[in-house]
Structure formats: structure tokens, C-alpha cells
Amino acid sequence: PYASLDAEKVFAFVMAQMPELAI
């Protein structure tokens, strides 16, 4: 779904915005 973005960058962004998901 994130063809225009790097998966790692997207994951890092999500973890930064939603630390609760990092559990």
C-alpha cells in the first residue's frame, strides 16, 4: 500500500506517531 514510500520509513513513522503500537 505504500508503493511510494520505504516500508522501513513508514514503519518508523507509525511507531513515532503511535508508540502504543510498538508494544
Backbone as JSON Lines, residues from 0, in Angstrom:
{"i":0,"aa":"P","n":[0.81,-1.21,0.0],"ca":[0.0,0.0,0.0],"c":[0.85,1.27,0.0]}
{"i":1,"aa":"Y","n":[2.11,1.14,0.39],"ca":[2.99,2.3,0.42],"c":[4.03,2.19,-0.68]}
{"i":2,"aa":"A","n":[3.56,2.15,-1.91],"ca":[4.47,1.95,-3.04],"c":[5.42,3.13,-3.2]}
{"i":3,"aa":"S","n":[5.0,4.3,-2.74],"ca":[5.84,5.49,-2.95],"c":[6.75,5.76,-1.76]}
{"i":4,"aa":"L","n":[6.65,4.9,-0.74],"ca":[7.47,5.12,0.44],"c":[8.2,3.84,0.82]}
{"i":5,"aa":"D","n":[9.31,4.01,1.54],"ca":[10.05,2.83,2.0],"c":[9.31,2.23,3.19]}
{"i":6,"aa":"A","n":[9.17,0.92,3.21],"ca":[8.44,0.25,4.28],"c":[9.04,0.58,5.63]}
{"i":7,"aa":"E","n":[10.35,0.63,5.69],"ca":[11.02,0.92,6.97],"c":[10.7,2.32,7.46]}
{"i":8,"aa":"K","n":[10.67,3.28,6.52],"ca":[10.38,4.66,6.9],"c":[8.94,4.79,7.36]}
{"i":9,"aa":"V","n":[8.05,4.1,6.67],"ca":[6.63,4.14,7.05],"c":[6.45,3.52,8.44]}
{"i":10,"aa":"F","n":[7.1,2.4,8.67],"ca":[7.0,1.73,9.97],"c":[7.54,2.63,11.07]}
{"i":11,"aa":"A","n":[8.68,3.24,10.82],"ca":[9.29,4.12,11.8],"c":[8.38,5.32,12.08]}
{"i":12,"aa":"F","n":[7.74,5.83,11.03],"ca":[6.85,6.97,11.19],"c":[5.65,6.6,12.06]}
{"i":13,"aa":"V","n":[5.08,5.42,11.78],"ca":[3.93,4.96,12.56],"c":[4.31,4.74,14.02]}
{"i":14,"aa":"M","n":[5.47,4.15,14.23],"ca":[5.93,3.91,15.6],"c":[6.15,5.23,16.33]}
{"i":15,"aa":"A","n":[6.6,6.24,15.59],"ca":[6.86,7.55,16.2],"c":[5.54,8.26,16.54]}
{"i":16,"aa":"Q","n":[4.55,8.09,15.68],"ca":[3.27,8.75,15.9],"c":[2.4,7.97,16.88]}
{"i":17,"aa":"M","n":[2.55,6.62,16.87],"ca":[1.72,5.79,17.74],"c":[2.58,4.79,18.51]}
{"i":18,"aa":"P","n":[3.26,5.27,19.55],"ca":[4.16,4.42,20.35],"c":[3.42,3.22,20.95]}
{"i":19,"aa":"E","n":[2.12,3.34,21.12],"ca":[1.35,2.25,21.71],"c":[1.4,1.0,20.84]}
{"i":20,"aa":"L","n":[1.58,1.19,19.53],"ca":[1.63,0.06,18.62],"c":[2.96,-0.65,18.69]}
{"i":21,"aa":"A","n":[3.94,0.01,19.29],"ca":[5.28,-0.56,19.36],"c":[5.35,-1.69,20.39]}
{"i":22,"aa":"I","n":[4.28,-1.82,21.16],"ca":[4.26,-2.89,22.16],"c":[4.17,-4.21,21.43]}
